Amino acid sequence: MLAQEFLYLAATSYDAILYSQRRLHVNALIILSARRHKSLYSLTFSLLCLFSFCR
């Protein structure tokens, strides 16, 4: 159940990003940061930050 909610959150964030260049830039920063840390925790934290930023 938690995995489905996480996937829904990621898909919703991705949809929101597609409509805005600014959010696309934020997504690029998140991807770079996730690659740098290579940790699921930082990726989850970044997605939560993005979600609150998009609201």
mmCIF file as Biopython writes it, N, C-alpha, C and O atoms, coordinates in Angstrom:
data_model
#
loop_
_atom_site.group_PDB
_atom_site.id
_atom_site.type_symbol
_atom_site.label_atom_id
_atom_site.label_alt_id
_atom_site.label_comp_id
_atom_site.label_asym_id
_atom_site.label_entity_id
_atom_site.label_seq_id
_atom_site.pdbx_PDB_ins_code
_atom_site.Cartn_x
_atom_site.Cartn_y
_atom_site.Cartn_z
_atom_site.occupancy
_atom_site.B_iso_or_equiv
_atom_site.auth_seq_id
_atom_site.auth_asym_id
_atom_site.pdbx_PDB_model_num
ATOM 1   N N  . MET A ? 1  ? 0.833  -1.200 0.000   1.0 0.0 1  A 1 
ATOM 2   C CA . MET A ? 1  ? 0.000  0.000  0.000   1.0 0.0 1  A 1 
ATOM 3   C C  . MET A ? 1  ? 0.870  1.254  0.000   1.0 0.0 1  A 1 
ATOM 4   O O  . MET A ? 1  ? 0.606  2.207  -0.733  1.0 0.0 1  A 1 
ATOM 5   N N  . LEU A ? 2  ? 1.908  1.239  0.829   1.0 0.0 2  A 1 
ATOM 6   C CA . LEU A ? 2  ? 2.804  2.390  0.894   1.0 0.0 2  A 1 
ATOM 7   C C  . LEU A ? 2  ? 3.531  2.588  -0.429  1.0 0.0 2  A 1 
ATOM 8   O O  . LEU A ? 2  ? 3.759  3.721  -0.855  1.0 0.0 2  A 1 
ATOM 9   N N  . ALA A ? 3  ? 3.893  1.487  -1.077  1.0 0.0 3  A 1 
ATOM 10  C CA . ALA A ? 3  ? 4.588  1.585  -2.365  1.0 0.0 3  A 1 
ATOM 11  C C  . ALA A ? 3  ? 3.679  2.215  -3.419  1.0 0.0 3  A 1 
ATOM 12  O O  . ALA A ? 3  ? 4.138  3.011  -4.238  1.0 0.0 3  A 1 
ATOM 13  N N  . GLN A ? 4  ? 2.394  1.863  -3.401  1.0 0.0 4  A 1 
ATOM 14  C CA . GLN A ? 4  ? 1.450  2.441  -4.361  1.0 0.0 4  A 1 
ATOM 15  C C  . GLN A ? 4  ? 1.308  3.939  -4.136  1.0 0.0 4  A 1 
ATOM 16  O O  . GLN A ? 4  ? 1.265  4.712  -5.094  1.0 0.0 4  A 1 
ATOM 17  N N  . GLU A ? 5  ? 1.235  4.356  -2.865  1.0 0.0 5  A 1 
ATOM 18  C CA . GLU A ? 5  ? 1.124  5.780  -2.560  1.0 0.0 5  A 1 
ATOM 19  C C  . GLU A ? 5  ? 2.380  6.517  -2.994  1.0 0.0 5  A 1 
ATOM 20  O O  . GLU A ? 5  ? 2.301  7.636  -3.502  1.0 0.0 5  A 1 
ATOM 21  N N  . PHE A ? 6  ? 3.547  5.892  -2.795  1.0 0.0 6  A 1 
ATOM 22  C CA . PHE A ? 6  ? 4.804  6.514  -3.197  1.0 0.0 6  A 1 
ATOM 23  C C  . PHE A ? 6  ? 4.862  6.674  -4.714  1.0 0.0 6  A 1 
ATOM 24  O O  . PHE A ? 6  ? 5.283  7.714  -5.220  1.0 0.0 6  A 1 
ATOM 25  N N  . LEU A ? 7  ? 4.434  5.627  -5.441  1.0 0.0 7  A 1 
ATOM 26  C CA . LEU A ? 7  ? 4.429  5.698  -6.900  1.0 0.0 7  A 1 
ATOM 27  C C  . LEU A ? 7  ? 3.452  6.758  -7.385  1.0 0.0 7  A 1 
ATOM 28  O O  . LEU A ? 7  ? 3.732  7.477  -8.344  1.0 0.0 7  A 1 
ATOM 29  N N  . TYR A ? 8  ? 2.302  6.854  -6.717  1.0 0.0 8  A 1 
ATOM 30  C CA . TYR A ? 8  ? 1.320  7.880  -7.093  1.0 0.0 8  A 1 
ATOM 31  C C  . TYR A ? 8  ? 1.889  9.276  -6.856  1.0 0.0 8  A 1 
ATOM 32  O O  . TYR A ? 8  ? 1.711  10.176 -7.677  1.0 0.0 8  A 1 
ATOM 33  N N  . LEU A ? 9  ? 2.573  9.449  -5.731  1.0 0.0 9  A 1 
ATOM 34  C CA . LEU A ? 9  ? 3.188  10.738 -5.420  1.0 0.0 9  A 1 
ATOM 35  C C  . LEU A ? 9  ? 4.246  11.090 -6.458  1.0 0.0 9  A 1 
ATOM 36  O O  . LEU A ? 9  ? 4.319  12.230 -6.918  1.0 0.0 9  A 1 
ATOM 37  N N  . ALA A ? 10 ? 5.059  10.115 -6.820  1.0 0.0 10 A 1 
ATOM 38  C CA . ALA A ? 10 ? 6.107  10.362 -7.816  1.0 0.0 10 A 1 
ATOM 39  C C  . ALA A ? 10 ? 5.493  10.707 -9.174  1.0 0.0 10 A 1 
ATOM 40  O O  . ALA A ? 10 ? 5.962  11.618 -9.856  1.0 0.0 10 A 1 
ATOM 41  N N  . ALA A ? 11 ? 4.447  9.979  -9.564  1.0 0.0 11 A 1 
ATOM 42  C CA . ALA A ? 11 ? 3.799  10.243 -10.855 1.0 0.0 11 A 1 
ATOM 43  C C  . ALA A ? 11 ? 3.139  11.614 -10.858 1.0 0.0 11 A 1 
ATOM 44  O O  . ALA A ? 11 ? 3.202  12.331 -11.857 1.0 0.0 11 A 1 
ATOM 45  N N  . THR A ? 12 ? 2.503  11.984 -9.746  1.0 0.0 12 A 1 
ATOM 46  C CA . THR A ? 12 ? 1.864  13.291 -9.656  1.0 0.0 12 A 1 
ATOM 47  C C  . THR A ? 12 ? 2.898  14.398 -9.736  1.0 0.0 12 A 1 
ATOM 48  O O  . THR A ? 12 ? 2.691  15.403 -10.416 1.0 0.0 12 A 1 
ATOM 49  N N  . SER A ? 13 ? 4.011  14.213 -9.040  1.0 0.0 13 A 1 
ATOM 50  C CA . SER A ? 13 ? 5.078  15.212 -9.092  1.0 0.0 13 A 1 
ATOM 51  C C  . SER A ? 13 ? 5.625  15.321 -10.509 1.0 0.0 13 A 1 
ATOM 52  O O  . SER A ? 13 ? 5.895  16.422 -10.991 1.0 0.0 13 A 1 
ATOM 53  N N  . TYR A ? 14 ? 5.787  14.184 -11.176 1.0 0.0 14 A 1 
ATOM 54  C CA . TYR A ? 14 ? 6.307  14.185 -12.542 1.0 0.0 14 A 1 
ATOM 55  C C  . TYR A ? 14 ? 5.351  14.924 -13.476 1.0 0.0 14 A 1 
ATOM 56  O O  . TYR A ? 14 ? 5.787  15.695 -14.330 1.0 0.0 14 A 1 
ATOM 57  N N  . ASP A ? 15 ? 4.038  14.687 -13.314 1.0 0.0 15 A 1 
ATOM 58  C CA . ASP A ? 15 ? 3.046  15.389 -14.132 1.0 0.0 15 A 1 
ATOM 59  C C  . ASP A ? 15 ? 3.122  16.893 -13.900 1.0 0.0 15 A 1 
ATOM 60  O O  . ASP A ? 15 ? 3.057  17.673 -14.851 1.0 0.0 15 A 1 
ATOM 61  N N  . ALA A ? 16 ? 3.258  17.299 -12.654 1.0 0.0 16 A 1 
ATOM 62  C CA . ALA A ? 16 ? 3.351  18.728 -12.343 1.0 0.0 16 A 1 
ATOM 63  C C  . ALA A ? 16 ? 4.614  19.327 -12.945 1.0 0.0 16 A 1 
ATOM 64  O O  . ALA A ? 16 ? 4.607  20.463 -13.420 1.0 0.0 16 A 1 
ATOM 65  N N  . ILE A ? 17 ? 5.699  18.555 -12.922 1.0 0.0 17 A 1 
ATOM 66  C CA . ILE A ? 17 ? 6.976  19.033 -13.461 1.0 0.0 17 A 1 
ATOM 67  C C  . ILE A ? 17 ? 6.871  19.279 -14.965 1.0 0.0 17 A 1 
ATOM 68  O O  . ILE A ? 17 ? 7.463  20.224 -15.486 1.0 0.0 17 A 1 
ATOM 69  N N  . LEU A ? 18 ? 6.126  18.437 -15.650 1.0 0.0 18 A 1 
ATOM 70  C CA . LEU A ? 18 ? 6.028  18.569 -17.104 1.0 0.0 18 A 1 
ATOM 71  C C  . LEU A ? 18 ? 5.394  19.888 -17.519 1.0 0.0 18 A 1 
ATOM 72  O O  . LEU A ? 18 ? 5.599  20.340 -18.645 1.0 0.0 18 A 1 
ATOM 73  N N  . TYR A ? 19 ? 4.624  20.516 -16.626 1.0 0.0 19 A 1 
ATOM 74  C CA . TYR A ? 19 ? 3.925  21.745 -16.983 1.0 0.0 19 A 1 
ATOM 75  C C  . TYR A ? 19 ? 4.725  22.997 -16.673 1.0 0.0 19 A 1 
ATOM 76  O O  . TYR A ? 19 ? 4.273  24.100 -16.984 1.0 0.0 19 A 1 
ATOM 77  N N  . SER A ? 20 ? 5.885  22.864 -16.076 1.0 0.0 20 A 1 
ATOM 78  C CA . SER A ? 20 ? 6.599  24.063 -15.664 1.0 0.0 20 A 1 
ATOM 79  C C  . SER A ? 20 ? 8.097  23.880 -15.796 1.0 0.0 20 A 1 
ATOM 80  O O  . SER A ? 20 ? 8.650  22.891 -15.315 1.0 0.0 20 A 1 
ATOM 81  N N  . GLN A ? 21 ? 8.762  24.831 -16.448 1.0 0.0 21 A 1 
ATOM 82  C CA . GLN A ? 21 ? 10.210 24.746 -16.598 1.0 0.0 21 A 1 
ATOM 83  C C  . GLN A ? 21 ? 10.897 24.855 -15.248 1.0 0.0 21 A 1 
ATOM 84  O O  . GLN A ? 21 ? 11.921 24.212 -15.016 1.0 0.0 21 A 1 
ATOM 85  N N  . ARG A ? 22 ? 10.345 25.654 -14.370 1.0 0.0 22 A 1 
ATOM 86  C CA . ARG A ? 22 ? 10.944 25.823 -13.048 1.0 0.0 22 A 1 
ATOM 87  C C  . ARG A ? 22 ? 10.932 24.503 -12.293 1.0 0.0 22 A 1 
ATOM 88  O O  . ARG A ? 22 ? 11.925 24.125 -11.671 1.0 0.0 22 A 1 
ATOM 89  N N  . ARG A ? 23 ? 9.809  23.806 -12.351 1.0 0.0 23 A 1 
ATOM 90  C CA . ARG A ? 23 ? 9.727  22.519 -11.656 1.0 0.0 23 A 1 
ATOM 91  C C  . ARG A ? 23 ? 10.598 21.481 -12.340 1.0 0.0 23 A 1 
ATOM 92  O O  . ARG A ? 23 ? 11.115 20.575 -11.686 1.0 0.0 23 A 1 
ATOM 93  N N  . LEU A ? 24 ? 10.767 21.603 -13.652 1.0 0.0 24 A 1 
ATOM 94  C CA . LEU A ? 24 ? 11.666 20.700 -14.365 1.0 0.0 24 A 1 
ATOM 95  C C  . LEU A ? 24 ? 13.093 20.891 -13.864 1.0 0.0 24 A 1 
ATOM 96  O O  . LEU A ? 24 ? 13.837 19.925 -13.695 1.0 0.0 24 A 1 
ATOM 97  N N  . HIS A ? 25 ? 13.467 22.149 -13.628 1.0 0.0 25 A 1 
ATOM 98  C CA . HIS A ? 25 ? 14.797 22.448 -13.095 1.0 0.0 25 A 1 
ATOM 99  C C  . HIS A ? 25 ? 14.953 21.851 -11.696 1.0 0.0 25 A 1 
ATOM 100 O O  . HIS A ? 25 ? 15.998 21.289 -11.368 1.0 0.0 25 A 1 
ATOM 101 N N  . VAL A ? 26 ? 13.913 21.975 -10.879 1.0 0.0 26 A 1 
ATOM 102 C CA . VAL A ? 26 ? 13.941 21.394 -9.531  1.0 0.0 26 A 1 
ATOM 103 C C  . VAL A ? 26 ? 14.105 19.881 -9.615  1.0 0.0 26 A 1 
ATOM 104 O O  . VAL A ? 26 ? 14.851 19.288 -8.836  1.0 0.0 26 A 1 
ATOM 105 N N  . ASN A ? 27 ? 13.401 19.254 -10.567 1.0 0.0 27 A 1 
ATOM 106 C CA . ASN A ? 27 ? 13.505 17.807 -10.727 1.0 0.0 27 A 1 
ATOM 107 C C  . ASN A ? 27 ? 14.920 17.400 -11.120 1.0 0.0 27 A 1 
ATOM 108 O O  . ASN A ? 27 ? 15.430 16.384 -10.648 1.0 0.0 27 A 1 
ATOM 109 N N  . ALA A ? 28 ? 15.557 18.189 -11.983 1.0 0.0 28 A 1 
ATOM 110 C CA . ALA A ? 28 ? 16.934 17.892 -12.383 1.0 0.0 28 A 1 
ATOM 111 C C  . ALA A ? 28 ? 17.860 17.957 -11.174 1.0 0.0 28 A 1 
ATOM 112 O O  . ALA A ? 28 ? 18.755 17.125 -11.025 1.0 0.0 28 A 1 
ATOM 113 N N  . LEU A ? 29 ? 17.644 18.943 -10.315 1.0 0.0 29 A 1 
ATOM 114 C CA . LEU A ? 29 ? 18.460 19.055 -9.102  1.0 0.0 29 A 1 
ATOM 115 C C  . LEU A ? 29 ? 18.249 17.841 -8.204  1.0 0.0 29 A 1 
ATOM 116 O O  . LEU A ? 29 ? 19.196 17.330 -7.607  1.0 0.0 29 A 1 
ATOM 117 N N  . ILE A ? 30 ? 17.001 17.384 -8.112  1.0 0.0 30 A 1 
ATOM 118 C CA . ILE A ? 30 ? 16.701 16.218 -7.274  1.0 0.0 30 A 1 
ATOM 119 C C  . ILE A ? 30 ? 17.400 14.975 -7.822  1.0 0.0 30 A 1 
ATOM 120 O O  . ILE A ? 30 ? 17.958 14.182 -7.064  1.0 0.0 30 A 1 
ATOM 121 N N  . ILE A ? 31 ? 17.367 14.812 -9.149  1.0 0.0 31 A 1 
ATOM 122 C CA . ILE A ? 31 ? 18.014 13.638 -9.750  1.0 0.0 31 A 1 
ATOM 123 C C  . ILE A ? 31 ? 19.518 13.676 -9.511  1.0 0.0 31 A 1 
ATOM 124 O O  . ILE A ? 31 ? 20.122 12.657 -9.177  1.0 0.0 31 A 1 
ATOM 125 N N  . LEU A ? 32 ? 20.123 14.853 -9.683  1.0 0.0 32 A 1 
ATOM 126 C CA . LEU A ? 32 ? 21.564 14.974 -9.447  1.0 0.0 32 A 1 
ATOM 127 C C  . LEU A ? 32 ? 21.892 14.668 -7.994  1.0 0.0 32 A 1 
ATOM 128 O O  . LEU A ? 32 ? 22.873 13.982 -7.706  1.0 0.0 32 A 1 
ATOM 129 N N  . SER A ? 33 ? 21.074 15.176 -7.080  1.0 0.0 33 A 1 
ATOM 130 C CA . SER A ? 33 ? 21.315 14.942 -5.658  1.0 0.0 33 A 1 
ATOM 131 C C  . SER A ? 33 ? 21.133 13.471 -5.314  1.0 0.0 33 A 1 
ATOM 132 O O  . SER A ? 33 ? 21.868 12.931 -4.488  1.0 0.0 33 A 1 
ATOM 133 N N  . ALA A ? 34 ? 20.145 12.810 -5.950  1.0 0.0 34 A 1 
ATOM 134 C CA . ALA A ? 34 ? 19.925 11.387 -5.686  1.0 0.0 34 A 1 
ATOM 135 C C  . ALA A ? 34 ? 21.100 10.563 -6.207  1.0 0.0 34 A 1 
ATOM 136 O O  . ALA A ? 34 ? 21.512 9.588  -5.578  1.0 0.0 34 A 1 
ATOM 137 N N  . ARG A ? 35 ? 21.635 10.961 -7.358  1.0 0.0 35 A 1 
ATOM 138 C CA . ARG A ? 35 ? 22.789 10.235 -7.890  1.0 0.0 35 A 1 
ATOM 139 C C  . ARG A ? 35 ? 24.006 10.433 -6.999  1.0 0.0 35 A 1 
ATOM 140 O O  . ARG A ? 35 ? 24.808 9.519  -6.806  1.0 0.0 35 A 1 
ATOM 141 N N  . ARG A ? 36 ? 24.128 11.634 -6.464  1.0 0.0 36 A 1 
ATOM 142 C CA . ARG A ? 36 ? 25.285 11.917 -5.621  1.0 0.0 36 A 1 
ATOM 143 C C  . ARG A ? 36 ? 25.215 11.102 -4.334  1.0 0.0 36 A 1 
ATOM 144 O O  . ARG A ? 36 ? 26.206 10.503 -3.917  1.0 0.0 36 A 1 
ATOM 145 N N  . HIS A ? 37 ? 24.037 11.084 -3.707  1.0 0.0 37 A 1 
ATOM 146 C CA . HIS A ? 37 ? 23.912 10.389 -2.417  1.0 0.0 37 A 1 
ATOM 147 C C  . HIS A ? 37 ? 23.683 8.895  -2.600  1.0 0.0 37 A 1 
ATOM 148 O O  . HIS A ? 37 ? 24.068 8.086  -1.756  1.0 0.0 37 A 1 
ATOM 149 N N  . LYS A ? 38 ? 23.042 8.538  -3.730  1.0 0.0 38 A 1 
ATOM 150 C CA . LYS A ? 38 ? 22.747 7.129  -4.015  1.0 0.0 38 A 1 
ATOM 151 C C  . LYS A ? 38 ? 22.042 6.456  -2.844  1.0 0.0 38 A 1 
ATOM 152 O O  . LYS A ? 38 ? 22.381 5.340  -2.452  1.0 0.0 38 A 1 
ATOM 153 N N  . SER A ? 39 ? 21.063 7.151  -2.298  1.0 0.0 39 A 1 
ATOM 154 C CA . SER A ? 39 ? 20.349 6.589  -1.160  1.0 0.0 39 A 1 
ATOM 155 C C  . SER A ? 39 ? 18.858 6.840  -1.323  1.0 0.0 39 A 1 
ATOM 156 O O  . SER A ? 39 ? 18.438 7.933  -1.702  1.0 0.0 39 A 1 
ATOM 157 N N  . LEU A ? 40 ? 18.074 5.827  -1.037  1.0 0.0 40 A 1 
ATOM 158 C CA . LEU A ? 40 ? 16.623 5.939  -1.170  1.0 0.0 40 A 1 
ATOM 159 C C  . LEU A ? 40 ? 16.065 6.983  -0.216  1.0 0.0 40 A 1 
ATOM 160 O O  . LEU A ? 40 ? 15.061 7.630  -0.513  1.0 0.0 40 A 1 
ATOM 161 N N  . TYR A ? 41 ? 16.718 7.148  0.932   1.0 0.0 41 A 1 
ATOM 162 C CA . TYR A ? 41 ? 16.237 8.120  1.912   1.0 0.0 41 A 1 
ATOM 163 C C  . TYR A ? 41 ? 16.294 9.536  1.352   1.0 0.0 41 A 1 
ATOM 164 O O  . TYR A ? 41 ? 15.331 10.292 1.481   1.0 0.0 41 A 1 
ATOM 165 N N  . SER A ? 42 ? 17.419 9.903  0.730   1.0 0.0 42 A 1 
ATOM 166 C CA . SER A ? 42 ? 17.516 11.263 0.190   1.0 0.0 42 A 1 
ATOM 167 C C  . SER A ? 42 ? 16.554 11.463 -0.968  1.0 0.0 42 A 1 
ATOM 168 O O  . SER A ? 42 ? 15.987 12.544 -1.125  1.0 0.0 42 A 1 
ATOM 169 N N  . LEU A ? 43 ? 16.365 10.431 -1.780  1.0 0.0 43 A 1 
ATOM 170 C CA . LEU A ? 43 ? 15.432 10.547 -2.895  1.0 0.0 43 A 1 
ATOM 171 C C  . LEU A ? 43 ? 14.008 10.756 -2.385  1.0 0.0 43 A 1 
ATOM 172 O O  . LEU A ? 43 ? 13.272 11.591 -2.911  1.0 0.0 43 A 1 
ATOM 173 N N  . THR A ? 44 ? 13.623 9.995  -1.363  1.0 0.0 44 A 1 
ATOM 174 C CA . THR A ? 44 ? 12.290 10.147 -0.783  1.0 0.0 44 A 1 
ATOM 175 C C  . THR A ? 44 ? 12.126 11.532 -0.186  1.0 0.0 44 A 1 
ATOM 176 O O  . THR A ? 44 ? 11.097 12.179 -0.380  1.0 0.0 44 A 1 
ATOM 177 N N  . PHE A ? 45 ? 13.139 11.988 0.540   1.0 0.0 45 A 1 
ATOM 178 C CA . PHE A ? 45 ? 13.090 13.316 1.152   1.0 0.0 45 A 1 
ATOM 179 C C  . PHE A ? 45 ? 12.970 14.400 0.082   1.0 0.0 45 A 1 
ATOM 180 O O  . PHE A ? 45 ? 12.214 15.357 0.242   1.0 0.0 45 A 1 
ATOM 181 N N  . SER A ? 46 ? 13.720 14.243 -1.009  1.0 0.0 46 A 1 
ATOM 182 C CA . SER A ? 46 ? 13.667 15.223 -2.098  1.0 0.0 46 A 1 
ATOM 183 C C  . SER A ? 46 ? 12.289 15.243 -2.750  1.0 0.0 46 A 1 
ATOM 184 O O  . SER A ? 46 ? 11.772 16.310 -3.083  1.0 0.0 46 A 1 
ATOM 185 N N  . LEU A ? 47 ? 11.694 14.062 -2.931  1.0 0.0 47 A 1 
ATOM 186 C CA . LEU A ? 47 ? 10.362 14.006 -3.524  1.0 0.0 47 A 1 
ATOM 187 C C  . LEU A ? 47 ? 9.334  14.669 -2.618  1.0 0.0 47 A 1 
ATOM 188 O O  . LEU A ? 47 ? 8.432  15.357 -3.097  1.0 0.0 47 A 1 
ATOM 189 N N  . LEU A ? 48 ? 9.466  14.466 -1.310  1.0 0.0 48 A 1 
ATOM 190 C CA . LEU A ? 48 ? 8.543  15.104 -0.381  1.0 0.0 48 A 1 
ATOM 191 C C  . LEU A ? 48 ? 8.706  16.615 -0.423  1.0 0.0 48 A 1 
ATOM 192 O O  . LEU A ? 48 ? 7.719  17.349 -0.375  1.0 0.0 48 A 1 
ATOM 193 N N  . CYS A ? 49 ? 9.945  17.085 -0.511  1.0 0.0 49 A 1 
ATOM 194 C CA . CYS A ? 49 ? 10.188 18.528 -0.624  1.0 0.0 49 A 1 
ATOM 195 C C  . CYS A ? 49 ? 9.570  19.066 -1.911  1.0 0.0 49 A 1 
ATOM 196 O O  . CYS A ? 49 ? 8.948  20.128 -1.911  1.0 0.0 49 A 1 
ATOM 197 N N  . LEU A ? 50 ? 9.743  18.331 -3.005  1.0 0.0 50 A 1 
ATOM 198 C CA . LEU A ? 50 ? 9.181  18.751 -4.283  1.0 0.0 50 A 1 
ATOM 199 C C  . LEU A ? 50 ? 7.659  18.796 -4.205  1.0 0.0 50 A 1 
ATOM 200 O O  . LEU A ? 50 ? 7.035  19.720 -4.727  1.0 0.0 50 A 1 
ATOM 201 N N  . PHE A ? 51 ? 7.064  17.804 -3.557  1.0 0.0 51 A 1 
ATOM 202 C CA . PHE A ? 51 ? 5.609  17.753 -3.445  1.0 0.0 51 A 1 
ATOM 203 C C  . PHE A ? 51 ? 5.082  18.962 -2.682  1.0 0.0 51 A 1 
ATOM 204 O O  . PHE A ? 51 ? 4.093  19.573 -3.087  1.0 0.0 51 A 1 
ATOM 205 N N  . SER A ? 52 ? 5.746  19.312 -1.568  1.0 0.0 52 A 1 
ATOM 206 C CA . SER A ? 52 ? 5.295  20.464 -0.794  1.0 0.0 52 A 1 
ATOM 207 C C  . SER A ? 52 ? 5.577  21.761 -1.550  1.0 0.0 52 A 1 
ATOM 208 O O  . SER A ? 52 ? 4.856  22.746 -1.389  1.0 0.0 52 A 1 
ATOM 209 N N  . PHE A ? 53 ? 6.631  21.759 -2.380  1.0 0.0 53 A 1 
ATOM 210 C CA . PHE A ? 53 ? 6.957  22.950 -3.169  1.0 0.0 53 A 1 
ATOM 211 C C  . PHE A ? 53 ? 5.924  23.177 -4.270  1.0 0.0 53 A 1 
ATOM 212 O O  . PHE A ? 53 ? 5.608  24.319 -4.605  1.0 0.0 53 A 1 
ATOM 213 N N  . CYS A ? 54 ? 5.401  22.093 -4.828  1.0 0.0 54 A 1 
ATOM 214 C CA . CYS A ? 54 ? 4.458  22.209 -5.946  1.0 0.0 54 A 1 
ATOM 215 C C  . CYS A ? 54 ? 3.058  22.599 -5.494  1.0 0.0 54 A 1 
ATOM 216 O O  . CYS A ? 54 ? 2.276  23.094 -6.307  1.0 0.0 54 A 1 
ATOM 217 N N  . ARG A ? 55 ? 2.719  22.396 -4.242  1.0 0.0 55 A 1 
ATOM 218 C CA . ARG A ? 55 ? 1.358  22.663 -3.787  1.0 0.0 55 A 1 
ATOM 219 C C  . ARG A ? 55 ? 1.054  24.145 -3.698  1.0 0.0 55 A 1 
ATOM 220 O O  . ARG A ? 55 ? -0.056 24.527 -3.328  1.0 0.0 55 A 1 
#
